[in-house]
Amino acid sequence: RFSHSASFFVQRPEFVKSACQVKVEIPPSNALPHTMSGRDFLLLFQCLDAGSIIMLWALLLVEQKVVLHAQQPHVLTMAAETLCALLFPFNWQHVYIPILPARLLDILQAPVPFLMGIDQEVLKLAESKQMMPEDVVQVDLDANTISCDESVAAKMHLPQKQYQKLFKAIAPFCHRPADLKGGASASAFPMAPPPEHELDQAQPTLNEMDEAQVASAINAVKAAFLRFFVSMMSKYQDLMIVPSSNLKQPAAVDFFDEKRWMARFSTGYAPWLQMFVASQSFTQWLEQRLAPSESLDLDVVFFNEALDAKQSRSAKTKFFSKATTPLLSTGRVPDGGYSGVLVPPSVRTVYNASMIAARPVRSQQQVALLLVLASGLQESDPKEVEGFKERLKQEFARNLLWSRVDIDAALQLHVCPWRSLGAEQMAIFEGQGLESMQARKTLLDIALYANDDYRLKLESAMRGSLRGIAEAGGGNLPLCVISQGFGSVLAIDYFLKVQHASNRATLTPLERGDTCAACFFKAEPTDEESCAYLWGAWYCDYLRSVGGGFLASTLQVQRILSSFPATCEDSSWQLPGNRLKIFIATSWQLSGGMP
């Protein structure tokens, strides 16, 4: 993309003994849009007057069906190429056939926007077979005429200020209305030329221009159309928003505040502006800025710097620091990248999460979820455990914004079937009126955990759960562990031990904890909504980070200790004493402050 020249040799066929040297020059990056050089670029302007060119350009921006006619195929190709270039920083996203052959005439019936060129012979064939639909805009480049449906033409009201500046800038290089043979085509365009505009009769024609004048004219024309967009989209970053969460599947345009943007212009221009915002090219323009890019998009940087340059020239900012525009000035972007204002990070993050959620289930990132519940929950009420699982899924779905995720397909959910000895021994006191039974069960399990046999049984339950997840097809999935009460002791201790186990090599990655991406430890076993909210938020963050260097192979433990006493927050989990202190604090919370 940077300006430089290269030379290489092309070997001709064997019957020619010599070789020719071909010079290739890449246009500089600060000369966007890249277009053909020389007189061909200006052929369109020699065929149509300024009003007709702007109308044709406006019709393409709102994605109408357009057919160009001309006797010379070369004129068709060059005119179509010029029109596409002048759409920058937007792009033509639809059918594009500069010269339509007779065998493809059926394409004229396509129910999609198109830009095509047809020579006179093929045009006569299409008309004789009545294959030219009524909704097609026909542009005769030889006669400087545009045929367009009146209802569509009536909507081609561009913002007055931008339109008048564009008209004045390109008119000197365009076909003169006074040269028309027959009626004026400008009648198809609802906007009249600027009243004070007067053409310079001394302006040379294309044939009279020298190469320097041609180059100057091309630069002036490209700059005029770019200025139109710079003025229209000024400070577009301020209009990028996070849409309402009521939208289950937002499109890129939902992240753009159309109402605030439309309020910049008079209501008379609303029909064209609404068609423009609804176009696929506008959506693609937004997606370029919302979606992450592995490499720097020079088109985005170039247009942003053009906006910065206009802002710096503004009288309102002349006393403030000016934005730097290295790409415009030198053709190169500094190693540190673009330093101006891009789309707000929060908007881009939410857009990326919504796009991931919109993928088919098979394309979505699946996650294995292991629940290690608090003391005695499974034994006391299995139905409550199933209810907890369902509430967890629902809470997760609500916190993954704009999701069409099939929760059952996205989650491999498994409950560790450990049996609480503390709950078993406290069973005789159930119904006796003792307070804080859950805290008592937890404290007893902590005390009994010092028994080797009990600890080995619990570790076996954890290992069996992970093996079950692997057998169900979740062996390579990111693992998230949600644990409660004494289940947190079990989960933490298990994963810490397997990190240094002598038989580590014989365990699966899941059993070793290598796929563990997050752990959430909650003190209160009944606080499933809060627990599920954290899980849903983590999953959103995980999805956003996929492809961005996320390392699922590293055991990442997120400590949720905000409710613990300050003396426990800095405790290390690697020492049994500190671990016991943390979970005594957990029990202290559960028992309402009573040790």
C-alpha positions as CSV (number, residue, x, y, z in Angstrom):
1,R,0.0,0.0,0.0
2,F,3.0,2.3,0.4
3,S,4.4,4.2,-2.6
4,H,7.3,2.5,-4.3
5,S,8.3,1.2,-7.7
6,A,9.5,-2.2,-8.9
7,S,10.9,-3.5,-12.1
8,F,10.9,-7.0,-13.4
9,F,11.4,-8.8,-16.7
10,V,8.8,-10.6,-18.7
11,Q,10.3,-13.3,-21.0
12,R,8.5,-13.4,-24.3
13,P,7.9,-16.7,-26.2
14,E,10.9,-18.6,-27.5
15,F,10.6,-17.3,-31.0
16,V,11.3,-13.8,-29.6
17,K,14.9,-13.5,-28.5
18,S,14.6,-10.2,-26.5
19,A,12.9,-9.3,-23.2
20,C,10.9,-6.3,-22.2
21,Q,11.1,-4.3,-19.0
22,V,7.8,-3.5,-17.2
23,K,7.7,-0.8,-14.5
24,V,5.0,-1.2,-11.8
25,E,4.2,1.6,-9.4
26,I,2.0,1.2,-6.3
27,P,-0.1,4.3,-5.5
28,P,0.8,5.9,-2.2
29,S,-1.5,5.2,0.8
30,N,-2.3,8.9,1.2
31,A,-3.8,9.0,-2.3
32,L,-7.0,7.0,-1.6
33,P,-9.2,6.0,-3.2
34,H,-6.8,4.3,-5.6
35,T,-8.1,4.8,-9.1
36,M,-6.9,4.6,-12.7
37,S,-4.6,7.4,-13.7
38,G,-4.8,9.5,-16.8
39,R,-7.6,10.7,-18.9
40,D,-9.8,7.6,-18.6
41,F,-10.9,8.6,-15.1
42,L,-12.4,11.8,-16.4
43,L,-14.4,10.2,-19.3
44,L,-17.5,10.1,-17.1
45,F,-17.3,13.8,-16.5
46,Q,-17.0,14.5,-20.2
47,C,-20.2,12.5,-20.8
48,L,-22.5,13.9,-18.1
49,D,-23.1,17.3,-16.6
50,A,-22.5,18.0,-12.9
51,G,-26.1,17.6,-11.8
52,S,-26.5,14.2,-13.6
53,I,-23.2,12.9,-12.2
54,I,-24.3,13.7,-8.6
55,M,-27.7,12.2,-9.1
56,L,-26.2,9.0,-10.5
57,W,-23.8,8.9,-7.7
58,A,-26.6,9.5,-5.1
59,L,-28.6,6.7,-6.7
60,L,-25.7,4.2,-6.3
61,L,-25.3,5.2,-2.7
62,V,-28.8,4.1,-2.0
63,E,-28.3,0.9,-4.1
64,Q,-30.6,1.3,-7.1
65,K,-30.4,-0.8,-10.2
66,V,-28.3,1.2,-12.7
67,V,-27.6,0.5,-16.4
68,L,-25.1,2.6,-18.4
69,H,-25.4,2.8,-22.2
70,A,-22.7,4.0,-24.6
71,Q,-21.6,3.1,-28.1
72,Q,-18.0,2.6,-27.0
73,P,-17.4,-0.3,-24.6
74,H,-14.3,1.5,-23.3
75,V,-16.4,4.4,-22.1
76,L,-18.7,2.0,-20.2
77,T,-15.9,0.3,-18.4
78,M,-14.1,3.6,-17.4
79,A,-17.4,5.2,-16.3
80,A,-18.3,2.3,-14.1
81,E,-14.8,2.2,-12.6
82,T,-14.9,5.9,-11.8
83,L,-18.3,5.7,-10.2
84,C,-17.2,2.9,-7.9
85,A,-14.1,4.8,-6.9
86,L,-16.1,7.9,-6.0
87,L,-18.1,6.0,-3.5
88,F,-15.1,5.9,-1.2
89,P,-15.0,5.3,1.8
90,F,-18.0,3.2,1.0
91,N,-18.0,0.3,-1.5
92,W,-20.3,-1.0,-4.1
93,Q,-21.5,-4.3,-2.6
94,H,-23.7,-5.7,-5.3
95,V,-23.7,-7.1,-8.9
96,Y,-21.1,-5.3,-11.0
97,I,-20.7,-6.0,-14.7
98,P,-19.1,-3.1,-16.6
99,I,-20.0,-4.7,-20.0
100,L,-22.9,-7.0,-20.1
101,P,-22.8,-9.6,-22.9
102,A,-26.0,-10.6,-24.7
103,R,-26.1,-14.1,-23.3
104,L,-26.4,-12.7,-19.7
105,L,-29.4,-10.4,-20.4
106,D,-31.5,-12.4,-17.9
107,I,-29.5,-10.8,-15.1
108,L,-31.5,-7.6,-15.7
109,Q,-34.4,-9.4,-14.1
110,A,-32.4,-10.0,-10.9
111,P,-34.2,-8.7,-7.8
112,V,-31.0,-7.1,-6.4
113,P,-29.2,-3.8,-7.0
114,F,-26.7,-3.8,-9.9
115,L,-24.4,-1.6,-11.8
116,M,-24.0,-2.7,-15.5
117,G,-22.9,-1.3,-18.8
118,I,-24.6,-2.2,-22.1
119,D,-23.6,-1.2,-25.6
120,Q,-26.1,0.0,-28.1
121,E,-26.4,-3.4,-29.8
122,V,-27.2,-5.3,-26.6
123,L,-29.5,-2.5,-25.5
124,K,-31.6,-2.8,-28.6
125,L,-31.8,-6.6,-28.0
126,A,-32.9,-6.1,-24.4
127,E,-35.6,-3.6,-25.5
128,S,-36.9,-5.8,-28.3
129,K,-37.3,-8.7,-25.8
130,Q,-38.8,-6.3,-23.2
131,M,-36.1,-7.4,-20.7
132,M,-35.4,-4.0,-19.2
133,P,-37.4,-3.7,-15.9
134,E,-39.2,-0.4,-15.2
135,D,-37.3,0.1,-11.9
136,V,-34.0,0.2,-13.7
137,V,-32.2,3.6,-13.8
138,Q,-30.9,4.1,-17.4
139,V,-28.0,6.4,-18.1
140,D,-27.2,7.3,-21.7
141,L,-23.6,8.5,-21.6
142,D,-23.6,9.6,-25.2
143,A,-26.7,11.8,-24.8
144,N,-26.2,13.0,-21.2
145,T,-29.6,11.7,-20.1
146,I,-30.9,9.8,-17.1
147,S,-34.2,7.9,-17.1
148,C,-35.4,7.3,-13.5
149,D,-38.7,6.5,-11.8
150,E,-40.2,9.7,-10.6
151,S,-40.9,8.4,-7.1
152,V,-37.2,7.5,-6.7
153,A,-36.0,10.7,-8.3
154,A,-38.1,12.7,-5.9
155,K,-36.1,11.3,-3.0
156,M,-32.7,12.3,-4.3
157,H,-32.5,15.4,-2.2
158,L,-28.9,15.6,-0.7
159,P,-28.1,17.9,2.1
160,Q,-28.0,21.4,0.5
161,K,-24.7,22.6,1.9
162,Q,-22.7,19.5,1.0
163,Y,-24.4,19.3,-2.4
164,Q,-23.6,22.8,-3.4
165,K,-20.0,22.5,-2.5
166,L,-19.7,19.3,-4.4
167,F,-21.5,20.7,-7.5
168,K,-19.2,23.8,-7.6
169,A,-16.1,21.6,-7.2
170,I,-16.8,19.2,-10.1
171,A,-18.7,21.4,-12.5
172,P,-15.6,22.8,-14.2
173,F,-14.6,19.3,-15.3
174,C,-18.1,18.2,-16.4
175,H,-20.0,18.2,-19.7
176,R,-21.6,21.6,-20.1
177,P,-25.4,21.7,-20.0
178,A,-25.3,24.2,-22.8
179,D,-23.9,21.6,-25.1
180,L,-26.9,19.3,-24.8
181,K,-28.6,18.1,-28.0
182,G,-32.2,17.8,-27.1
183,G,-33.8,18.4,-23.7
184,A,-31.9,18.9,-20.4
185,S,-31.3,15.8,-18.4
186,A,-31.0,17.9,-15.3
187,S,-34.8,17.8,-15.1
188,A,-34.6,14.3,-13.7
189,F,-32.6,15.6,-10.7
190,P,-34.8,17.4,-8.2
191,M,-32.0,19.7,-6.9
192,A,-31.1,22.7,-9.0
193,P,-27.5,23.9,-9.5
194,P,-26.3,26.5,-7.0
195,P,-27.9,29.9,-8.0
196,E,-24.6,31.8,-7.9
197,H,-22.7,29.2,-9.8
198,E,-21.1,30.4,-13.1
199,L,-19.0,28.2,-15.3
200,D,-15.6,29.4,-16.4
201,Q,-15.9,29.4,-20.1
202,A,-12.1,29.3,-20.4
203,Q,-11.9,25.9,-18.7
204,P,-10.1,23.5,-21.2
205,T,-11.8,20.3,-22.4
206,L,-10.4,16.9,-21.7
207,N,-8.7,16.8,-25.1
208,E,-7.1,20.2,-24.4
209,M,-5.7,19.3,-21.0
210,D,-2.0,18.4,-20.6
211,E,-1.0,15.6,-18.2
212,A,-0.4,18.0,-15.3
213,Q,-3.9,19.4,-15.7
214,V,-5.4,16.0,-15.9
215,A,-3.7,14.9,-12.7
216,S,-4.8,18.1,-11.0
217,A,-8.4,17.6,-12.2
218,I,-8.4,14.0,-10.9
219,N,-7.2,15.0,-7.5
220,A,-9.7,17.8,-7.3
221,V,-12.6,15.5,-8.2
222,K,-11.6,12.8,-5.7
223,A,-11.1,15.4,-3.0
224,A,-14.5,17.0,-3.6
225,F,-16.4,13.7,-3.2
226,L,-14.3,12.8,-0.1
227,R,-15.1,16.2,1.4
228,F,-18.8,15.4,1.0
229,F,-18.5,12.3,3.1
230,V,-16.2,14.0,5.6
231,S,-18.8,16.7,6.2
232,M,-21.6,14.2,6.4
233,M,-19.9,11.8,8.8
234,S,-18.1,14.3,11.0
235,K,-17.6,13.0,14.5
236,Y,-19.3,9.7,13.7
237,Q,-17.5,8.2,16.7
238,D,-19.9,10.2,19.0
239,L,-22.8,8.5,17.3
240,M,-21.7,4.9,18.0
241,I,-23.8,3.5,20.8
242,V,-24.6,0.3,22.7
243,P,-28.2,-0.7,21.6
244,S,-30.9,-1.7,23.9
245,S,-30.6,-5.2,25.3
246,N,-34.2,-5.7,24.1
247,L,-32.8,-6.3,20.7
248,K,-32.1,-10.0,20.6
249,Q,-30.1,-9.9,17.3
250,P,-28.8,-6.4,16.6
251,A,-27.3,-5.5,13.3
252,A,-24.3,-3.1,12.8
253,V,-26.7,-0.2,12.1
254,D,-28.2,-0.6,15.6
255,F,-24.9,0.5,17.0
256,F,-25.2,3.8,15.1
257,D,-27.5,6.6,16.5
258,E,-29.4,7.3,13.3
259,K,-31.8,9.7,15.0
260,R,-29.0,12.0,16.3
261,W,-27.3,11.8,12.9
262,M,-30.4,12.7,11.0
263,A,-31.1,15.6,13.3
264,R,-28.0,17.3,11.9
265,F,-29.9,17.8,8.6
266,S,-33.1,19.4,7.5
267,T,-36.1,17.0,7.4
268,G,-36.4,17.5,3.7
269,Y,-33.4,15.3,3.1
270,A,-34.7,12.5,5.4
271,P,-35.9,10.2,2.5
272,W,-32.4,10.0,0.9
273,L,-30.6,9.8,4.2
274,Q,-32.8,6.9,5.5
275,M,-32.2,5.0,2.2
276,F,-28.5,5.6,2.6
277,V,-28.3,4.4,6.2
278,A,-30.3,1.3,5.2
279,S,-27.9,0.4,2.4
280,Q,-25.5,-2.6,2.6
281,S,-22.5,-0.3,1.9
282,F,-23.3,1.7,5.0
283,T,-23.6,-1.5,7.0
284,Q,-20.2,-2.6,5.7
285,W,-18.7,0.8,6.5
286,L,-19.9,0.4,10.1
287,E,-18.7,-3.2,10.3
288,Q,-15.2,-2.1,9.3
289,R,-15.1,0.1,12.4
290,L,-16.9,-2.2,14.8
291,A,-15.3,-5.6,14.1
292,P,-11.7,-6.3,15.2
293,S,-9.0,-6.5,12.5
294,E,-5.8,-8.4,12.7
295,S,-4.0,-5.8,10.5
296,L,-4.4,-2.1,10.4
297,D,-7.2,-1.1,7.9
298,L,-5.7,1.8,6.0
299,D,-9.1,2.8,4.6
300,V,-10.4,3.4,8.1
301,V,-7.3,5.3,9.2
302,F,-7.3,7.4,6.1
303,F,-10.9,8.5,6.5
304,N,-10.5,9.1,10.2
305,E,-7.5,11.3,9.6
306,A,-9.5,13.2,6.9
307,L,-12.1,13.8,9.6
308,D,-9.3,14.9,12.1
309,A,-7.8,17.2,9.5
310,K,-11.2,18.9,8.9
311,Q,-11.7,19.2,12.7
312,S,-8.3,20.8,13.1
313,R,-9.2,23.4,10.4
314,S,-12.4,24.3,12.2
315,A,-12.4,27.8,13.7
316,K,-13.8,26.3,16.9
317,T,-10.7,24.2,17.5
318,K,-8.0,26.6,16.3
319,F,-7.0,27.4,19.9
320,F,-6.8,23.8,20.9
321,S,-4.2,21.1,20.2
322,K,-4.4,19.7,16.6
323,A,-4.8,16.0,15.8
324,T,-1.9,14.5,14.0
325,T,-2.4,13.0,10.6
326,P,0.7,11.1,9.7
327,L,-0.9,8.9,7.0
328,L,-2.2,11.9,5.1
329,S,1.1,13.7,5.6
330,T,3.6,11.0,4.9
331,G,1.7,8.0,3.5
332,R,2.8,5.9,6.5
333,V,1.2,5.0,9.8
334,P,3.6,5.2,12.8
335,D,4.6,2.0,14.5
336,G,2.4,2.9,17.4
337,G,-0.7,2.8,15.1
338,Y,-3.5,5.3,14.8
339,S,-3.6,7.8,17.7
340,G,-6.9,9.3,17.0
341,V,-10.4,8.5,18.2
342,L,-11.8,5.1,17.1
343,V,-15.1,3.5,18.0
344,P,-15.6,3.5,21.8
345,P,-14.2,0.2,23.2
346,S,-17.5,-0.6,25.0
347,V,-19.4,-0.4,21.8
348,R,-16.9,-2.6,19.9
349,T,-16.9,-5.2,22.7
350,V,-20.6,-5.5,22.8
351,Y,-20.8,-5.7,19.0
352,N,-18.3,-8.6,19.0
353,A,-20.1,-10.4,21.7
354,S,-23.4,-10.1,19.8
355,M,-21.8,-11.3,16.6
356,I,-20.4,-14.4,18.3
357,A,-23.7,-15.1,19.9
358,A,-25.4,-15.0,16.5
359,R,-23.3,-17.8,15.0
360,P,-25.0,-21.2,14.6
361,V,-24.7,-23.4,17.7
362,R,-22.0,-25.6,16.1
363,S,-19.9,-22.5,15.5
364,Q,-20.3,-21.2,19.0
365,Q,-17.7,-21.8,21.6
366,Q,-18.9,-24.6,23.9
367,V,-17.9,-24.7,27.5
368,A,-17.8,-27.5,30.1
369,L,-19.4,-26.4,33.4
370,L,-18.7,-28.2,36.7
371,L,-20.8,-27.5,39.8
372,V,-19.4,-28.4,43.2
373,L,-22.2,-27.7,45.5
374,A,-22.2,-27.0,49.3
375,S,-22.4,-29.5,52.0
376,G,-25.5,-31.8,51.9
377,L,-27.4,-30.0,49.1
378,Q,-27.5,-33.1,46.9
379,E,-28.5,-35.4,49.7
380,S,-31.2,-33.2,51.1
381,D,-33.2,-32.4,47.9
382,P,-32.2,-33.8,44.4
383,K,-35.1,-31.9,42.8
384,E,-33.6,-28.6,44.2
385,V,-30.3,-29.4,42.6
386,E,-32.0,-29.8,39.2
387,G,-33.9,-26.6,39.8
388,F,-30.6,-24.9,40.6
389,K,-29.1,-26.2,37.3
390,E,-32.1,-24.8,35.3
391,R,-31.9,-21.4,37.1
392,L,-28.2,-21.3,36.4
393,K,-28.9,-21.8,32.7
394,Q,-31.6,-19.2,32.6
395,E,-29.4,-16.7,34.4
396,F,-26.6,-17.4,32.0
397,A,-28.8,-16.9,29.0
398,R,-30.0,-13.5,30.3
399,N,-26.5,-12.3,30.9
400,L,-25.2,-13.3,27.4
401,L,-26.6,-10.3,25.6
402,W,-28.7,-10.6,22.4
403,S,-28.1,-14.4,22.4
404,R,-29.6,-17.0,20.2
405,V,-27.5,-19.6,22.0
406,D,-28.9,-23.0,22.5
407,I,-28.0,-23.3,26.1
408,D,-28.2,-27.1,26.2
409,A,-25.8,-27.3,23.2
410,A,-23.4,-24.6,24.4
411,L,-23.0,-25.9,27.9
412,Q,-21.9,-29.3,29.1
413,L,-23.1,-29.1,32.7
414,H,-22.2,-31.6,35.3
415,V,-22.7,-31.7,39.0
416,C,-20.0,-33.3,41.1
417,P,-21.6,-36.2,43.1
418,W,-19.6,-35.8,46.3
419,R,-21.4,-37.0,49.5
420,S,-21.2,-34.7,52.6
421,L,-20.2,-36.6,55.7
422,G,-20.9,-33.5,57.7
423,A,-24.5,-33.5,56.4
424,E,-24.8,-37.2,57.2
425,Q,-23.7,-36.7,60.8
426,M,-25.8,-33.6,61.3
427,A,-28.9,-35.4,60.0
428,I,-30.0,-36.4,63.5
429,F,-30.4,-32.7,64.4
430,E,-32.6,-31.8,61.5
431,G,-35.9,-30.6,62.7
432,Q,-34.6,-29.9,66.2
433,G,-34.7,-26.1,65.8
434,L,-31.0,-25.6,65.6
435,E,-30.0,-22.4,63.8
436,S,-27.4,-22.2,60.9
437,M,-27.6,-25.9,60.0
438,Q,-25.8,-25.2,56.7
439,A,-23.0,-23.5,58.5
440,R,-22.7,-26.4,61.0
441,K,-22.5,-28.9,58.1
442,T,-19.8,-26.9,56.4
443,L,-17.7,-26.6,59.6
444,L,-18.0,-30.3,60.3
445,D,-16.9,-31.1,56.7
446,I,-13.9,-28.8,57.1
447,A,-12.9,-30.7,60.3
448,L,-13.5,-34.1,58.8
449,Y,-11.5,-33.1,55.7
450,A,-8.3,-33.8,57.7
451,N,-9.2,-37.5,57.6
452,D,-7.3,-39.2,54.7
453,D,-10.0,-41.6,53.8
454,Y,-12.7,-38.9,53.5
455,R,-10.4,-36.6,51.5
456,L,-9.6,-39.4,49.1
457,K,-13.3,-40.1,48.5
458,L,-13.9,-36.5,47.7
459,E,-11.0,-36.3,45.4
460,S,-12.2,-39.4,43.6
461,A,-15.6,-37.8,43.2
462,M,-13.9,-34.8,41.6
463,R,-11.8,-36.9,39.3
464,G,-14.9,-39.0,38.3
465,S,-16.8,-35.9,37.5
466,L,-14.1,-34.6,35.2
467,R,-13.8,-38.0,33.6
468,G,-17.6,-37.9,33.0
469,I,-17.3,-34.6,31.3
470,A,-14.5,-35.9,29.1
471,E,-16.5,-39.0,28.1
472,A,-19.4,-36.8,27.1
473,G,-17.2,-35.0,24.6
474,G,-16.0,-32.1,26.7
475,G,-12.4,-33.2,27.2
476,N,-11.0,-30.3,25.2
477,L,-13.5,-27.6,26.1
478,P,-12.7,-24.7,28.4
479,L,-13.8,-25.6,31.9
480,C,-15.5,-23.3,34.3
481,V,-16.0,-24.4,37.9
482,I,-18.7,-23.0,40.2
483,S,-18.4,-24.1,43.7
484,Q,-20.2,-23.2,47.0
485,G,-19.4,-23.5,50.7
486,F,-17.3,-26.5,51.4
487,G,-17.4,-27.4,47.7
488,S,-15.0,-24.6,47.3
489,V,-12.5,-26.2,49.6
490,L,-12.8,-29.4,47.6
491,A,-12.4,-27.7,44.2
492,I,-9.5,-25.5,45.1
493,D,-7.6,-28.3,46.9
494,Y,-8.1,-30.7,44.0
495,F,-6.8,-28.4,41.3
496,L,-3.9,-27.3,43.4
497,K,-2.8,-30.9,44.0
498,V,-3.1,-32.1,40.4
499,Q,-0.8,-29.3,39.4
500,H,2.1,-31.1,41.2
501,A,0.8,-34.7,41.1
502,S,3.4,-37.4,40.4
503,N,1.0,-39.2,38.0
504,R,0.1,-35.9,36.2
505,A,1.3,-37.3,32.9
506,T,-1.3,-40.1,33.0
507,L,-4.2,-37.7,33.6
508,T,-6.3,-36.1,30.8
509,P,-5.9,-32.3,30.3
510,L,-9.3,-31.9,31.8
511,E,-8.4,-34.0,34.9
512,R,-5.2,-32.0,35.3
513,G,-7.1,-28.7,35.2
514,D,-5.2,-27.6,32.1
515,T,-8.5,-26.5,30.4
516,C,-9.7,-24.7,33.5
517,A,-10.5,-21.1,32.3
518,A,-12.3,-19.8,35.4
519,C,-13.4,-20.7,38.9
520,F,-16.1,-18.9,40.9
521,F,-16.3,-19.6,44.7
522,K,-19.4,-18.5,46.5
523,A,-19.8,-18.4,50.3
524,E,-23.6,-18.8,50.4
525,P,-25.0,-22.0,48.9
526,T,-28.4,-20.4,48.2
527,D,-27.0,-17.4,46.2
528,E,-27.3,-19.1,42.8
529,E,-28.5,-16.0,41.0
530,S,-25.4,-14.0,42.0
531,C,-23.3,-17.0,41.2
532,A,-24.9,-17.5,37.8
533,Y,-24.5,-13.8,37.0
534,L,-20.8,-14.0,37.5
535,W,-20.7,-17.1,35.3
536,G,-22.6,-15.4,32.5
537,A,-20.4,-12.3,32.7
538,W,-17.3,-14.5,32.5
539,Y,-18.6,-16.4,29.5
540,C,-19.3,-13.1,27.7
541,D,-15.7,-12.0,28.4
542,Y,-14.4,-15.3,27.3
543,L,-16.2,-15.2,24.0
544,R,-14.9,-11.7,23.3
545,S,-11.4,-12.9,23.9
546,V,-11.5,-16.0,21.7
547,G,-9.0,-15.5,18.9
548,G,-7.3,-12.6,20.8
549,G,-4.6,-14.6,22.6
550,F,-6.8,-16.2,25.3
551,L,-4.7,-19.0,27.0
552,A,-7.1,-21.7,28.2
553,S,-4.2,-23.9,29.1
554,T,-3.3,-21.8,32.1
555,L,-5.2,-22.4,35.3
556,Q,-6.9,-19.0,36.0
557,V,-8.7,-18.7,39.3
558,Q,-10.8,-15.7,39.9
559,R,-11.2,-15.1,43.6
560,I,-14.6,-13.7,44.6
561,L,-13.7,-12.6,48.2
562,S,-15.4,-9.2,48.4
563,S,-17.6,-10.5,51.2
564,F,-14.7,-12.0,53.2
565,P,-13.0,-10.3,56.2
566,A,-10.1,-8.1,55.1
567,T,-7.6,-10.4,56.9
568,C,-8.5,-13.2,54.5
569,E,-8.4,-11.4,51.2
570,D,-4.6,-11.6,50.7
571,S,-4.4,-15.2,51.9
572,S,-2.7,-17.7,49.6
573,W,-4.6,-20.8,48.7
574,Q,-1.4,-22.8,48.3
575,L,-0.9,-23.2,52.1
576,P,-3.3,-25.4,54.0
577,G,-3.4,-23.0,57.0
578,N,-4.4,-20.1,54.9
579,R,-6.9,-22.2,53.0
580,L,-8.5,-23.2,56.2
581,K,-8.6,-19.6,57.4
582,I,-10.4,-18.6,54.2
583,F,-13.1,-21.2,54.5
584,I,-13.5,-20.7,58.2
585,A,-14.3,-17.1,57.1
586,T,-16.8,-18.6,54.6
587,S,-18.5,-20.4,57.4
588,W,-18.4,-17.3,59.6
589,Q,-20.3,-15.5,56.9
590,L,-22.8,-18.4,56.7
591,S,-23.4,-18.5,60.4
592,G,-24.2,-14.8,60.6
593,G,-20.9,-13.9,62.3
594,M,-20.8,-16.7,64.9
595,P,-17.6,-18.8,64.6
